[in-house]
Amino acid sequence: LGEAKNLPTYPGPNKMRDCYCTVNLDQEEVFRTKIVEKSLCPFYGEDFYCEIPRTFRHLSFYIFDRDVFRRDSIIGKVAIQKEDLQKYHNRDTWFQLQHVDADSEVQGKVHLELRLSEVITDTGVVCHKLATRVLECQGLPIVNGQCDPYATVTLAGPSRQTKVKKKTNNPHFDEVFYFEVTRPSSYNKKSHFDIEDVDEVDKMEIRVDLWNASNLKFGDEFLGELRLPLKFLRQSSSYEAWYFLQPRDNGNKSLKPDDLGSLRLNVVYTEDHVFSSDYYSPLRDLLLKSADVEPVSASAAHILGEVCREKQEAAIPLVRLFLHYGRIVPFISAIANAEVKRTQDPNTIFRGNSLTSKCIDETMKLAGMHYLQVTLKPIIDEICQVHKPCEIDPVKLKDGENLDNNRENLRQYVDRIFTVITKSGVSCPTVMCDIFFSLRESAAKRFQGDLDVRYTAVSSFIFLRFFAPAILSPNLFQLTPHHPDPQTSRTLTLISKTIQTLGSLSKSKSANFKESYMATFYDYFNEQKYADAVKNFLDLISSSGRRDHKSIEQPILLKEGFMIKRAQGRKRFGMKNFKKRWFRLTNHEFTYQKSKGDHPLCSIPIENILAVERLEEESFKMKNMFQVIQPERRVLYIQANNCVEAKDWIDILTKVSQCNKKRLTVYHPSAYLNGHWLCCKATADNTPGCTPCTGGLPANIQLDIDGDRETERIYSLFNLYMPKLEKMQEACGSKSVYDGPEEEEYSTFIIDDPKETYKTLKLIIEGVGTLEQEHAQYKRDKFKKTKYGSQEHPIGDKSFQTYIRQQSEISAHSI
């Protein structure tokens, strides 16, 4: 939603308006922008994305003028028919605002049955009667929060009315109305109508109007109408069909279209026709094995990134597909590794808009949405509500503002956001941690002389492409409903710049800023403690529970401190008493010793942690206890110093052990004492648990992704870029790729192994061709079976009429 221009002036003395815009499917509002005050050319600049959950006829945009005392008034609307959306796809377009009145606001459909029959009267003469059965309606608009619909049916003369159906926009009426169509005629006439009557019948039409019964003094609201000439009943005496309701034809209104101003929109509309899973098997299998193809540049997924005009286009469906099938980590590891090998300078690692960076961006956006909510949302809400002045550019200071106060306000915000980010490692979703682990490994192997590269490889994503953009534009990450106001936006920009620099770990930070006031402000944060906090945070989020003995990575210390533990009873007759011990957790093992620096008394490898759960207080009458469950039902019971510490340890232990293959699904919430489990009273100490495990952190959420739909999207992209696929195939087959100088037109593709790439391209082109034939066949079959006037395709469905026209042209052409 861009901007509106030249809105009509307000009749009052000030002439300006406070306007907002809504996005509607037909008349149902699905999104609303912020209010832009005192303007006749309001700028919105807001993005809105939605899956369309139902059929619709119009995508509509309404501009409202806010009225504090009365109901907000509509200035005008833009309504785009569904079948026209493709015309405006993905390009900025100015639309003239149209007038809005009750007669033009129509949606929904009605199901009618008409029957024309001969009736013999008592005197033996014949007349013709029309039976009109109003069965039901669907999708009527909700007016002022409810809909109490009724229908009126009219044929020359007074109208008849159905009962009012309360509080429904899908009413079932099933009422029949009888109308006399012709004068009684003599019985021996064989035809239904004599010549005189035929003309009369041809002129007649049955009219069905839908109304909302209103309690307001203004009368009932018009919802739509249907006018049907009776001449079509001459072919058949009975007719039953669904019809789209139409606006009332008010021919006498002539309004200039340009007197309401205009609205700039950019609409991107995609429609996927998805088959059942088996249709996609060959293409899907080819894509999913991309991570295992050597070299990865010869894989189907990498090829998609090469042929798409924008890497983002390829990244979105690829990431969703690989996430759905649990293959995202190996895929991203493979393409990242290949990119790192091509990188010459450690300072430019992952800085380009490559397929790798776009795929990681997309994964973070999908998997990290909940993580952003718990980390940033509370403080961003506060910044948006409190409006503290934070401008530190002396040139932009407003009257009455104090530079030192503003600096202090901004410093406090930066400090708080920095702290919540660097303390949030435990909430970082597992899938992100696993990706960061592989980035860190690849970078450290490639640039062994640069000790910082293992940090910059990860910080270039988590700070530069995740936290900083979310702070800068919180509305794009669902942290705020709307684009923030200019003052808040400026505050967030300054915070984002500082956080980005803090996270970058570059050598001379002040040099990062073009503006001298930013460099001066940054001096507040030029302390070692900030760099250490960033490194600790990056260590935690890029550690992985998956142990890799060949790893060049040193064990990373994640948490340590004193706690009290209960003896595990390793000695047969030993006392099971409680002792204070120094606990230490790395990404490899969990250990405890008598005091800090001593030799460990016990070491539990991370892969042996099968569950970490709270322990009920009744077990030992001790608060803040939790249990670490190991193989063969061995349990380590631990008491933390306070509830916060207990939660921290449980979260971080759960986090590092989340990938373990043998994680338990059930556990005992109480201890095994005096020959039985206190919770379920079972006597055998190896009895399976009686309570489901909590299953880790909410940050590791399952995503609702349809794998078949994503494969269909990828097929559509391959189909769209088929000329490029063929050119790439040509490049592989061309002699120039093997030994001659590279031809200019082929140099845009990365081809490490022409033979392997050629094989994959051949399989892609075959798979896409097969799916294309399936789509064509399906359309032909559907065309044969579809009935115009059915519930799916009511009479008046222009998009279906266009479809029929296209199909008849195609079939005529194929004949």
C-alpha positions in Angstrom: 0.0 0.0 0.0 1.8 3.1 -1.2 0.1 6.5 -0.9 -3.0 8.4 -1.8 -3.1 11.7 -3.7 -5.5 14.6 -4.0 -8.2 13.4 -1.6 -11.2 15.8 -1.5 -10.8 18.5 1.2 -12.6 18.3 4.5 -15.6 20.7 4.5 -14.4 22.3 7.8 -12.0 25.3 8.1 -8.9 23.2 8.4 -9.6 21.2 5.2 -7.2 18.3 6.2 -8.2 14.8 6.9 -7.0 11.9 9.2 -7.0 9.0 6.8 -6.4 5.2 6.9 -6.7 2.5 4.3 -8.2 -1.0 4.6 -7.7 -4.1 2.5 -10.8 -6.1 2.0 -11.7 -9.4 0.3 -15.0 -8.3 -1.1 -16.3 -6.4 1.9 -14.5 -8.3 4.6 -11.7 -6.2 6.1 -8.5 -8.2 6.5 -5.9 -5.4 7.1 -5.9 -1.8 8.2 -3.0 0.7 7.9 -2.0 3.2 10.5 -3.8 6.6 10.5 -2.0 9.4 8.7 -3.1 12.7 10.3 -3.7 16.1 8.7 -3.0 15.2 5.1 -4.8 15.0 1.7 -1.9 13.0 0.3 -1.2 10.4 3.0 1.8 8.1 2.6 1.3 4.6 4.1 4.2 2.5 2.8 2.9 -0.6 4.4 3.2 -4.2 3.3 0.5 -6.8 3.9 0.8 -10.5 3.1 -1.9 -13.1 3.4 -2.9 -16.5 2.3 -6.4 -16.1 0.9 -8.6 -18.5 2.8 -11.7 -18.4 0.7 -13.1 -17.6 -2.8 -13.6 -13.9 -3.5 -14.7 -11.7 -6.4 -13.0 -8.4 -5.6 -9.9 -7.3 -3.8 -11.0 -3.9 -2.5 -9.2 -1.0 -0.8 -11.2 1.6 1.1 -9.9 5.0 2.2 -11.6 6.1 5.5 -11.6 9.5 7.2 -11.4 9.1 10.9 -14.2 10.8 12.9 -13.7 11.0 16.6 -17.3 11.5 17.5 -19.2 9.6 14.8 -18.6 6.5 12.6 -15.6 6.9 10.3 -16.7 8.0 6.8 -15.6 6.3 3.6 -14.0 8.6 1.1 -13.7 6.1 -1.8 -12.6 2.7 -2.8 -10.6 0.8 -5.4 -12.1 -2.6 -6.3 -10.0 -5.0 -8.5 -11.8 -8.0 -9.9 -10.1 -11.3 -9.2 -9.6 -12.0 -12.9 -7.9 -8.6 -13.4 -5.3 -9.1 -10.6 -2.9 -10.6 -13.1 -2.9 -7.4 -15.2 -1.4 -5.4 -12.3 0.9 -8.2 -10.9 4.0 -6.9 -9.1 4.0 -3.3 -10.5 3.2 0.0 -9.0 -0.2 1.3 -10.4 -2.2 4.4 -9.6 -6.0 3.6 -9.3 -8.8 6.3 -9.3 -10.9 6.1 -6.2 -14.6 5.3 -6.9 -17.7 6.3 -5.0 -19.1 3.9 -2.5 -22.8 3.5 -1.9 -25.0 0.6 -0.7 -26.0 -0.3 -4.3 -22.5 -1.0 -5.4 -21.4 -3.0 -2.3 -22.4 -6.5 -3.3 -21.0 -9.9 -2.5 -22.4 -13.5 -2.2 -24.4 -15.8 -4.3 -28.0 -17.2 -4.3 -29.3 -20.7 -5.2 -32.6 -20.6 -7.1 -34.9 -23.1 -8.7 -37.5 -22.0 -11.3 -40.2 -24.1 -12.7 -42.8 -23.2 -15.3 -45.9 -25.4 -15.3 -49.4 -25.7 -16.9 -52.2 -25.6 -14.5 -55.8 -26.6 -15.4 -58.3 -24.5 -13.6 -61.7 -25.7 -12.2 -63.4 -24.5 -15.4 -61.1 -26.6 -17.5 -58.9 -23.9 -18.9 -55.1 -23.8 -18.9 -52.9 -21.1 -17.4 -49.1 -21.0 -16.8 -47.6 -20.6 -13.4 -44.0 -19.9 -12.4 -42.8 -21.5 -9.1 -39.7 -19.7 -7.8 -37.9 -21.6 -5.0 -35.3 -19.6 -3.1 -33.1 -22.3 -1.6 -30.1 -20.6 0.1 -27.5 -17.9 -0.1 -23.8 -17.9 0.7 -21.2 -15.3 1.5 -23.5 -12.3 2.1 -21.7 -9.3 3.7 -21.8 -8.7 7.4 -23.3 -5.2 8.0 -22.4 -3.4 11.2 -21.2 -6.7 12.8 -24.1 -8.9 11.8 -26.4 -10.0 9.0 -30.2 -10.7 9.3 -31.0 -11.5 5.7 -34.2 -12.0 3.8 -35.1 -12.2 0.2 -37.9 -10.6 -1.8 -39.1 -12.1 -5.1 -40.9 -9.9 -7.7 -42.6 -10.6 -11.0 -44.8 -7.8 -12.5 -46.8 -6.8 -9.5 -46.2 -6.8 -5.7 -43.2 -8.7 -4.3 -43.2 -11.7 -1.9 -40.9 -12.0 1.0 -39.1 -14.8 2.7 -38.7 -15.1 6.5 -35.8 -13.2 8.0 -32.9 -15.5 9.1 -31.2 -14.1 12.1 -27.4 -13.7 12.5 -26.1 -15.6 9.5 -24.6 -14.6 6.2 -25.2 -18.1 4.8 -29.0 -18.3 5.2 -31.1 -21.4 4.2 -34.6 -20.2 3.1 -36.0 -23.1 1.1 -39.3 -21.1 0.4 -41.4 -21.3 -2.8 -43.4 -18.5 -4.4 -46.0 -19.0 -7.2 -46.7 -16.4 -9.9 -49.3 -16.5 -12.6 -47.5 -15.9 -15.9 -50.2 -16.1 -18.6 -53.9 -15.4 -18.9 -56.0 -18.6 -18.8 -56.3 -19.9 -22.4 -58.5 -22.6 -24.0 -57.5 -26.1 -23.1 -57.0 -27.5 -26.6 -54.0 -25.2 -27.3 -50.9 -27.4 -27.5 -48.2 -24.7 -27.0 -47.5 -23.0 -23.7 -47.9 -19.5 -25.1 -49.7 -18.1 -28.0 -48.0 -15.5 -30.2 -49.2 -12.6 -28.1 -48.1 -14.2 -24.9 -44.6 -15.1 -26.1 -43.9 -11.4 -26.6 -45.3 -10.7 -23.2 -43.2 -13.5 -21.5 -40.0 -12.4 -23.3 -40.4 -9.0 -21.7 -40.9 -10.3 -18.2 -38.2 -10.9 -15.7 -38.1 -12.3 -12.3 -36.2 -10.3 -9.7 -34.8 -11.5 -6.5 -33.5 -8.9 -4.0 -31.5 -9.7 -0.8 -31.9 -7.4 2.2 -30.5 -7.0 5.7 -33.3 -6.5 8.2 -32.1 -3.4 10.1 -33.4 -2.0 13.3 -32.2 1.4 12.4 -34.6 4.2 11.4 -32.9 4.4 7.9 -34.6 1.2 6.7 -33.3 -2.2 5.6 -29.9 -2.4 3.7 -29.7 -3.6 0.2 -27.4 -6.6 -0.2 -27.7 -7.4 -3.9 -30.1 -8.4 -6.6 -30.6 -10.8 -9.4 -32.7 -10.2 -12.6 -33.6 -13.2 -14.8 -35.6 -12.8 -18.1 -38.1 -15.6 -18.4 -37.5 -16.3 -22.1 -34.7 -18.8 -21.2 -37.4 -21.0 -19.6 -38.9 -21.7 -23.1 -36.2 -24.3 -23.8 -36.8 -26.1 -20.5 -39.7 -26.0 -18.1 -37.5 -26.2 -15.0 -34.1 -24.6 -14.2 -31.9 -24.7 -11.1 -28.6 -22.9 -10.6 -26.4 -20.7 -8.4 -26.1 -17.0 -9.4 -23.7 -14.3 -8.2 -25.7 -11.4 -6.8 -25.2 -8.1 -8.7 -25.2 -4.4 -7.8 -28.4 -2.4 -8.4 -28.3 -0.7 -11.7 -28.7 3.0 -11.0 -28.4 4.4 -14.5 -29.2 8.0 -13.4 -26.0 8.5 -11.3 -23.2 10.1 -13.3 -20.2 10.9 -11.1 -16.9 12.2 -12.4 -14.4 9.4 -11.7 -11.5 11.8 -10.9 -13.0 13.9 -8.1 -12.0 11.6 -5.2 -8.2 11.3 -5.7 -6.2 8.2 -6.4 -4.3 5.4 -4.6 -1.0 3.8 -5.5 -0.8 0.0 -5.0 1.5 -2.8 -5.8 -0.3 -6.1 -5.8 1.4 -9.5 -6.1 -1.0 -12.3 -6.6 0.0 -15.9 -7.1 -2.3 -18.9 -7.6 -1.0 -22.5 -7.4 -2.9 -25.5 -8.6 -1.6 -28.3 -6.5 -1.8 -32.0 -7.3 -1.6 -34.8 -4.8 1.8 -35.9 -3.5 2.6 -38.7 -6.0 2.6 -36.4 -9.0 5.6 -34.5 -7.5 7.7 -37.5 -6.4 10.3 -37.3 -9.2 10.9 -33.5 -9.0 10.7 -33.5 -5.2 13.2 -36.4 -4.8 15.6 -34.6 -7.2 15.4 -31.4 -5.1 15.7 -33.1 -1.7 18.9 -35.0 -2.6 20.6 -31.6 -3.5 22.6 -31.6 -0.3 24.3 -34.9 -1.3 25.2 -34.0 -4.9 28.9 -33.4 -5.5 29.5 -30.7 -6.3 26.5 -28.9 -4.9 26.4 -26.5 -7.9 25.2 -29.5 -10.0 22.1 -30.0 -7.8 18.6 -29.2 -8.7 18.1 -26.7 -5.9 21.3 -24.8 -6.7 20.3 -24.7 -10.4 17.0 -23.1 -9.5 19.0 -20.3 -7.7 21.1 -19.9 -10.9 18.2 -19.5 -13.3 15.8 -17.4 -11.2 16.0 -13.6 -11.9 16.1 -12.9 -8.1 17.7 -15.4 -5.7 14.8 -14.6 -3.3 12.3 -16.2 -5.7 14.2 -19.5 -5.5 15.0 -19.3 -1.7 11.4 -19.0 -0.5 10.0 -22.3 -1.8 13.3 -24.1 -1.4 13.6 -23.2 2.3 10.0 -24.1 3.0 10.4 -27.5 1.2 13.6 -28.4 2.9 12.2 -27.3 6.3 9.1 -29.5 5.8 11.2 -32.6 5.0 13.8 -31.8 7.7 16.7 -31.4 5.2 17.3 -27.7 5.6 20.5 -27.9 7.7 22.5 -30.3 5.3 21.3 -28.3 2.3 22.4 -24.9 3.7 25.6 -26.4 5.0 26.4 -27.7 1.5 25.8 -24.4 -0.4 27.5 -22.4 2.4 30.5 -24.6 2.2 30.7 -24.1 -1.6 30.4 -20.4 -1.2 33.1 -20.2 1.5 35.5 -22.1 -0.8 34.9 -19.5 -3.5 35.5 -16.6 -1.0 39.0 -15.1 -1.1 38.8 -12.5 1.7 37.5 -13.4 5.2 36.2 -9.9 5.5 33.7 -10.4 2.7 32.3 -13.7 4.0 28.6 -14.1 3.3 28.3 -10.4 2.4 26.7 -10.9 -1.1 23.1 -11.6 -2.0 23.9 -15.2 -2.8 21.5 -18.2 -2.7 23.1 -19.1 0.7 22.4 -15.8 2.3 18.9 -15.6 0.9 18.1 -19.1 2.1 19.5 -18.4 5.6 17.5 -15.1 5.7 14.4 -17.0 4.8 15.0 -19.8 7.4 15.6 -17.2 10.1 12.4 -15.4 9.2 10.4 -18.6 9.4 12.0 -20.4 12.3 13.0 -17.3 14.2 9.7 -15.4 14.3 8.8 -16.7 17.8 12.4 -16.0 19.0 12.1 -12.3 17.9 8.7 -12.0 19.7 10.1 -13.2 23.0 13.4 -11.2 22.6 12.5 -7.9 21.1 8.8 -7.3 21.2 8.4 -6.1 24.8 11.1 -3.3 24.5 10.0 -2.3 20.9 6.4 -2.0 22.2 7.7 0.3 24.9 9.8 2.4 22.5 6.7 2.9 20.2 4.4 3.8 23.2 6.7 6.1 25.3 8.1 8.3 22.5 11.3 9.3 24.4 13.4 11.8 22.3 16.5 10.1 21.1 17.8 12.3 18.3 21.6 12.7 18.6 22.3 14.6 15.4 22.8 18.2 16.5 21.4 19.4 13.2 18.0 17.6 13.6 17.4 18.5 17.3 13.9 20.0 17.9 13.4 23.1 20.0 13.6 22.4 23.7 15.4 19.1 23.3 18.7 18.5 25.2 21.4 16.6 23.3 22.8 15.0 26.5 19.4 13.8 27.6 18.7 12.3 24.2 22.1 10.5 24.2 21.3 9.0 27.6 17.8 7.9 26.4 19.3 6.3 23.3 22.2 4.7 25.3 19.7 3.1 27.7 17.6 1.6 24.9 20.7 0.3 23.1 22.0 -1.2 26.4 18.7 -2.9 27.1 18.3 -4.3 23.6 21.9 -5.4 23.5 21.5 -7.2 26.8 18.2 -9.0 25.8 19.9 -10.2 22.6 23.1 -11.4 24.1 21.2 -13.2 27.0 18.8 -14.8 24.5 21.0 -17.6 23.2 19.1 -20.3 25.0 15.9 -19.3 23.1 17.5 -19.4 19.6 15.7 -22.1 17.6 17.6 -25.4 17.1 17.5 -25.2 13.4 19.2 -21.8 13.4 21.9 -23.0 15.9 22.7 -26.0 13.6 23.0 -23.7 10.6 25.3 -21.3 12.5 27.4 -24.3 13.7 28.0 -25.4 10.1 28.8 -21.8 9.0 31.3 -21.5 11.8 33.0 -24.8 10.9 33.2 -23.9 7.2 34.7 -20.5 7.9 37.2 -21.7 10.5 38.4 -24.5 8.2 38.8 -22.1 5.1 40.5 -19.3 7.0 42.6 -21.0 9.7 44.8 -18.0 10.2 41.9 -15.7 11.1 40.6 -16.4 14.6 37.7 -14.0 14.4 36.2 -15.5 11.2 34.3 -18.1 13.2 32.4 -15.2 14.8 32.0 -12.9 11.9 30.5 -15.7 9.7 27.7 -16.1 12.3 27.4 -12.4 13.3 26.9 -11.4 9.7 23.6 -13.2 9.8 22.3 -13.0 13.4 23.1 -9.3 13.9 23.3 -7.9 10.4 20.4 -9.8 8.7 18.1 -10.8 11.6 18.2 -8.5 14.7 19.2 -5.2 13.0 16.5 -5.4 10.3 13.8 -6.5 12.9 14.7 -3.4 15.0 14.7 -1.1 11.9 11.4 -2.3 10.5 9.5 -4.2 13.3 6.3 -4.2 11.2 7.9 -6.5 8.6 8.7 -9.0 11.3 5.3 -8.9 12.9 6.6 -7.1 16.0 4.3 -4.1 15.5 1.1 -4.0 13.4 2.1 -0.9 11.5 5.0 1.1 10.2 6.2 3.2 13.2 5.7 7.0 13.2 8.7 9.2 12.0 10.1 9.9 15.4 10.0 6.3 16.6 11.3 5.2 13.2 14.3 7.5 13.7 15.0 6.1 17.2 14.8 2.5 15.9 17.2 3.5 13.0 19.8 4.8 15.5 19.4 1.7 17.7 19.7 -0.6 14.7 22.9 1.0 13.5 24.5 0.7 16.9 23.5 -2.9 17.5 24.7 -3.8 14.0 28.1 -2.4 14.7 28.3 -3.9 18.2 27.6 -7.3 16.7 30.0 -7.0 13.8 33.2 -7.3 16.0 35.1 -5.3 13.5 38.5 -3.9 14.5 37.9 -0.1 14.3 34.2 0.4 15.1 34.1 4.2 15.0 35.3 4.1 11.4 32.1 2.2 10.5 30.1 5.4 10.9 30.0 8.1 8.2 28.4 10.5 10.8 30.7 12.0 13.4 27.8 12.1 16.0 27.4 8.3 15.7 31.1 7.7 16.2 31.0 9.9 19.3 27.9 8.1 20.6 29.6 4.7 20.0 32.4 5.6 22.4 29.9 4.6 25.2 30.2 1.0 24.0 33.9 0.8 23.2 34.5 -1.5 26.2 35.8 -5.1 26.2 32.7 -6.3 28.1 30.5 -5.7 25.0 32.8 -7.6 22.7 33.0 -10.5 25.2 29.2 -10.6 25.5 28.9 -10.8 21.7 31.4 -13.7 21.6 29.7 -15.6 24.4 26.4 -15.2 22.7 27.8 -16.3 19.3 29.5 -19.3 21.0 26.2 -20.4 22.4 24.1 -20.1 19.3 26.7 -21.7 17.1 27.3 -24.7 19.3 25.7 -28.0 18.3 24.6 -31.0 20.3 25.7 -33.2 17.4 29.2 -34.2 18.3 31.7 -34.2 15.5 35.0 -35.8 16.6 36.8 -34.6 13.5 35.6 -31.1 14.4 38.4 -28.5 14.7 36.1 -26.8 17.2 37.2 -26.6 20.9 34.5 -27.3 23.5 32.6 -24.1 24.2 31.7 -23.3 27.8 28.0 -22.5 28.0 27.3 -22.2 31.7 28.9 -22.9 35.1 28.2 -22.5 38.8 27.7 -24.1 42.2 24.5 -26.2 42.7 23.6 -29.0 45.1 23.2 -32.6 43.7 22.0 -35.8 45.1 24.3 -38.8 44.9 23.4 -41.1 42.0 24.1 -44.2 44.0 26.9 -45.6 41.9 28.3 -47.3 45.0 26.1 -50.2 46.1 25.9 -49.3 49.8 26.8 -45.6 49.5 24.7 -42.9 51.2 22.5 -41.0 48.8 23.1 -37.6 50.4 23.2 -34.1 49.0 26.5 -32.3 48.2 27.4 -28.9 46.9 29.4 -29.2 43.6 30.8 -26.9 40.8 28.8 -27.7 37.6 30.1 -27.0 34.1 28.3 -27.3 30.8 30.0 -27.2 27.4 28.6 -28.1 24.0 30.3 -31.5 24.5 29.6 -32.6 28.1 28.0 -31.8 31.4 30.4 -32.3 34.4 30.6 -31.6 38.1 33.7 -31.3 40.4 34.3 -30.4 44.1 35.4 -26.9 43.3 36.1 -24.7 40.2 39.2 -26.0 38.4 39.3 -29.5 40.1 39.3 -32.7 38.1 35.7 -33.7 37.2 34.1 -36.3 39.5 31.5 -37.1 36.9 31.1 -36.4 33.2 27.9 -36.9 31.2 28.3 -36.6 27.4 25.6 -34.4 25.8 24.3 -37.3 23.7 23.6 -39.2 27.0 21.1 -36.5 28.2 17.7 -38.0 27.3 15.5 -35.5 29.1 15.8 -32.5 31.4 12.7 -31.9 33.5 11.6 -30.2 36.7 11.3 -32.4 39.8 8.2 -32.1 42.0 8.9 -30.5 45.4 7.3 -33.4 47.4 10.2 -35.7 46.3 12.8 -34.3 48.7 10.8 -31.4 50.2 13.3 -29.1 48.3 12.5 -26.2 46.0 14.0 -25.4 42.5 15.0 -29.0 41.7 15.4 -30.6 38.3 16.5 -33.9 36.9 18.9 -34.9 34.2 17.8 -38.3 32.8 20.4 -40.6 31.3 20.4 -44.1 29.6 19.2 -47.0 31.7 17.0 -44.7 33.8 19.9 -43.2 35.7 18.8 -39.8 37.0 20.9 -37.0 38.4 18.8 -34.8 40.8 20.0 -31.2 41.1 18.9 -28.2 43.2 19.6 -24.8 41.8 20.1 -21.7 44.0 16.8 -20.0 42.9 13.9 -20.3 40.4 15.6 -18.2 37.8 18.8 -20.3 37.9 16.8 -23.5 37.8 15.0 -22.3 34.6 18.2 -21.1 33.0 19.9 -24.5 33.6 16.8 -26.5 32.4 16.6 -24.3 29.3 20.2 -24.5 28.4 20.6 -28.2 29.0 17.4 -28.9 27.0 18.7 -26.7 24.2 22.0 -28.5 23.8 20.5 -32.0 24.0 17.5 -31.3 21.8 19.0 -33.1 18.8 19.7 -36.3 20.6 18.3 -39.3 18.8 17.0 -41.2 21.9 15.3 -38.3 23.7 12.5 -39.6 25.9 8.9 -38.9 25.4 7.7 -39.7 28.9 9.3 -39.2 32.4 8.5 -39.5 36.1 7.9 -36.0 37.6 8.8 -37.3 41.1 11.7 -39.4 42.5 12.0 -43.2 43.1 12.1 -43.5 46.9 11.4 -46.4 49.3 10.8 -48.9 46.6 8.3 -47.0 44.4 7.8 -43.9 42.2 6.1 -41.2 44.2 4.2 -40.0 41.2 2.5 -43.2 39.8 3.3 -45.6 42.7 4.9 -48.1 40.3 7.3 -50.4 42.2 9.9 -51.3 39.4 12.6 -48.7 39.1 12.7 -49.2 35.3 9.0 -48.5 34.8 8.5 -46.1 31.8 7.6 -42.6 32.7 4.0 -41.7 33.6 4.0 -38.0 32.3 4.8 -36.7 28.7 8.0 -34.8 28.5 7.7 -31.0 28.0 9.5 -31.5 24.6 11.9 -28.6 24.8 11.5 -24.9 24.1 8.6 -23.3 22.3 11.3 -21.6 20.1 11.7 -24.8 18.2 8.2 -24.7 16.6 6.9 -26.9 13.9 6.0 -25.0 10.8 2.8 -25.4 8.9 4.2 -26.0 5.4 2.6 -27.9 2.5 5.4 -29.7 0.8 3.4 -30.4 -2.4 2.5 -26.8 -2.7 6.1 -25.7 -2.4 7.1 -28.3 -5.1 4.4 -26.9 -7.4 5.8 -23.4 -6.8 9.3 -24.7 -7.8 7.9 -26.4 -10.9 6.2 -23.1 -11.9 9.6 -21.3 -11.5 11.4 -23.9 -13.6 8.7 -23.7 -16.2 8.9 -19.9 -16.2 12.7 -19.9 -16.7 12.8 -22.9 -19.1 14.7 -20.8 -21.7 17.5 -20.2 -19.1 17.5 -23.9 -18.2 18.0 -24.8 -21.9 20.8 -22.2 -22.2 22.5 -23.6 -19.1 22.3 -27.1 -20.7 23.8 -25.6 -23.8 26.6 -24.1 -21.7 27.3 -27.6 -20.2 27.4 -29.3 -23.5 29.4 -26.5 -25.1 33.1 -27.1 -25.6 33.8 -23.7 -24.1 32.9 -24.9 -20.6 35.5 -27.7 -20.7 38.5 -26.1 -22.3 37.9 -23.0 -24.4 37.4 -19.4 -23.1 34.0 -19.0 -21.5 31.4 -17.4 -23.7 29.9 -14.2 -22.4 26.3 -15.5 -22.4 27.3 -18.6 -20.3 29.4 -16.8 -17.7 26.4 -15.9 -15.6 26.0 -19.5 -14.5 28.2 -21.3 -11.9 29.1 -24.6 -13.4 31.8 -26.5 -11.5 31.1 -29.9 -13.1 29.5 -29.7 -16.6 28.8 -33.5 -16.9 27.0 -33.7 -13.5 25.1 -30.4 -14.1 24.0 -31.6 -17.5 22.6 -34.8 -16.0 20.6 -32.9 -13.4 19.3 -30.4 -16.0 18.1 -33.3 -18.2 16.1 -34.7 -15.2 14.7 -31.3 -14.3 13.5 -30.6 -17.9 11.9 -34.1 -18.1 10.2 -33.7 -14.7 8.9 -30.2 -15.6 7.6 -31.4 -19.0 5.7 -34.3 -17.3 4.1 -32.0 -14.8 3.2 -29.5 -17.6 1.3 -32.3 -19.5 -0.5 -33.3 -16.3 -1.7 -29.7 -15.8 -2.9 -29.5 -19.4 -4.7 -32.8 -19.1 -6.3 -31.8 -15.8 -7.6 -28.5 -17.3 -9.1 -30.3 -20.3 -10.9 -32.9 -18.0 -12.1 -30.1 -15.8 -13.4 -28.2 -18.7 -15.5 -31.2 -19.8 -16.9 -31.9 -16.4 -17.6 -28.3 -15.0 -21.1 -27.1 -15.0 -21.7 -23.4 -15.4 -24.2 -22.5 -12.7 -22.9 -24.9 -10.1 -22.0 -23.8 -6.6 -18.3 -23.5 -7.5 -19.0 -21.6 -10.7 -22.2 -19.5 -10.3 -23.7 -17.7 -13.3 -22.1 -14.3 -13.4 -18.6 -15.6 -12.7 -16.6 -13.6 -15.2 -13.3 -15.4 -14.5 -15.0 -18.7 -15.4 -16.5 -17.3 -18.6 -13.0 -16.2 -19.6 -11.7 -19.7 -18.7 -14.4 -21.3 -20.9 -13.5 -19.0 -23.8 -9.8 -19.8 -23.5 -10.5 -23.6 -23.2 -12.8 -23.6 -26.2 -10.1 -21.8 -28.2 -7.5 -24.3 -27.1 -9.7 -27.3 -27.9 -10.6 -25.8 -31.3 -6.9 -25.2 -31.9 -5.9 -28.8 -30.9 -8.7 -30.2 -33.2 
